[in-house]
Amino acid sequence: MDWISDNKQTWRITILIFMLLVTLGPWTFDRIYVPAGEACQNSLRLEGNFCGIPLAGIRMLPWLLSSTLFSSFRFLTGELSLLQAGREIMFGFLFILLLLPAFSMLLLSVTGGKRSRRWFHIVVLCLAIALGLLFITSSIAQPNLALWGLWLYIILLFCALVLELLCLWYERPLYWEQDNYR
């Protein structure tokens, strides 16, 4: 199991590349109104009068950032209530937290792995896995299996979490090698 610790830079960069590639896959649906009697062309029937076109995760980022800024502006001008603006801003914030492991993994790969940074990365990975599962299970759309990009992203986060924990486990000092041994 020393190969996990010896090659941590390689597997971190590999997982990071795959994480970036998976953001090109579908993460949610762009809902389009199509009456129930008509067929959905190039999309999936989500519910009732709505069809959905799969939307890639990377395409969601600019949309959420602009939506968050626009909601803040509309709140300041009095067009939106605090609850409406807060819901839209919170959704954008949670999506950015979902992408935070990519940045923490990049930081860990570039700067090295102090234990405190690694524990921060593990916490970020756990938070992102929970948010991703929450995002999928609370989705309006029934065909959640069509969101393979988000599913693969969560699987990659889980693999990164397991590898980080194994790396910490095998690099721990033995009891008699610790400073408090007498």
Long-range contacts (C-beta under 8 A, 24 or more apart in sequence): 1-166, 1-170, 2-170, 4-163, 4-166, 4-167, 4-170, 5-167, 5-170, 5-171, 8-113, 8-163, 8-167, 9-109, 11-163, 12-105, 12-108, 12-109, 12-160, 13-109, 15-105, 15-156, 15-159, 15-160, 15-163, 16-102, 16-105, 16-106, 16-109, 18-156, 19-101, 19-102, 19-105, 19-153, 19-156, 19-157, 20-102, 22-57, 22-149, 22-152, 22-153, 22-156, 23-56, 23-57, 23-58, 23-99, 23-149, 23-153, 24-56, 24-57, 24-58, 24-149, 25-56, 25-57, 25-148, 25-149, 25-150, 25-152, 25-153, 26-54, 26-55, 26-56, 26-57, 26-146, 26-147, 26-148, 26-149, 26-150, 27-55, 27-56, 27-57, 27-60, 27-147, 27-149, 27-150, 27-153, 28-54, 28-55, 28-60, 28-139, 28-141, 28-147, 28-150, 29-53, 29-54, 29-55, 29-139, 29-140, 29-141, 29-146, 29-147, 30-54, 30-55, 31-140, 44-141, 44-143, 44-146, 46-140, 46-141, 46-142, 46-143, 47-140, 47-141, 47-142, 52-141, 54-146, 54-147, 56-149, 57-149, 57-150, 57-153, 60-95, 61-95, 61-99, 64-91, 64-92, 64-95, 64-96, 65-92, 67-92, 68-92, 68-93, 94-131, 94-135, 95-135, 97-127, 97-128, 97-131, 98-128, 98-131, 98-132, 98-135, 99-128, 100-124, 100-127, 100-128, 101-125, 101-128, 101-157, 101-160, 105-160, 115-168, 118-164, 118-167, 118-168, 121-164, 122-161, 122-164, 122-165, 122-168, 125-157, 125-160, 125-161, 125-164, 126-161, 128-157, 129-154, 129-157, 129-158, 129-161, 132-157
